[in-house]
């Protein structure tokens, strides 16, 4: 099938067509021609107001709950939602049942997602069965297609095991990914610890739980000279630690979530369990620091931290409700509507969604060039979108 994308503005700082308005002609999945007012005939033409195009976006952590928790979401449905959100690649959280801790589970997920429009890349677990006791068979999982290694929603607490993991992945240039959270310091907490949590009478999770844990991992990274990626930084203190580690030339990258970029702890005034997430939504000064880092082009990626829950898990008292938010389809509009509407801001956001993850994780996307696979995302900064059910 041939497709022609008409009058699309290219947002790709690594492309020679950056900020140019072009037509893109696609045949058999490959970009056959790029230019203004192409004289080509296509079976399908795409034209929208304020249409933009970039390299395909990557979500650096989402949870589709399969296998084991299909009552929350399935892989097939999750990838449909990802496509609607503009993502062409999604890193899968390993917290399934059984967990993504073996070569066979990696192969199962790759087989199940093989013919989908969005590429699913499983993250293998760091520890066997995500128990935090022994290393998983990371080399086997890497050979089967694991893109990185993480214990996902249960960040590895054991420093000795973390040290071994960082050392182990050096043999094949692997990447360890962590959510920065000391679970002992966070234990019993329901929201960000601050004046508002005191007023609301809810136990808080201090920013220290994030920064102290991250400081540990950074020093282990420095000791091992390995590779570390951090998903879901929520506090300004943790952000500063990562930026300082980058200044020390450590091999560290990080991704931010849409709700940490756009919300502060006042969202929880309604006691709405939708906003019960981990790491927690923090204070306005934290949100502002994260957004400023994104606009400055300092952010390496975006992770939706998409974590769907069944109705019963969320429709109960705040204290007992499950952590997690279902928002992958809305990542771009949520962030874009909350940032300054400048060309610089848009470029920085798209660079973090597309080019940077591609380079960091060696995903092999060629971008906008002739004869490259058409791994592209189309979006508009002015159209409205109706969110519907894709199950």
Secondary structure, 3 states (H helix, E strand, C coil): CEEEEEEEEECCCCCCCCCCEEEEEEECCEEEEEECCCCCCCCEEECCCCEEEEECEEEEEEECCCCCCCCCCCHHHHHHHHHHCCEEEEEECCCCCCCCCCHHHHHHHHHHCCCCCCEEEEEECCEHHHCCCCECCHHHHHHHCCCEECCCCCCCCCHHHHHHHHHHHHHHCCCEEEECCCHHHHCCCCEECCHHHHHHCCCEECCHHHHHHHHHHHHHHHHHCCCEEEECCCCHHHHHHHHHHHHCCCCEEEEECHHHHHCCHHHHHHCCHHHCCCCCCCCHHHHHHHHHHHHCCCCCEECCCEECCCHHHHCCCCCCCCCCECCHHHHHHHHHHHCCCCHHHHHHHHHHHCHHHHHHCCCCCCCCCCCCECCEEEEECCCCCCCCCCC
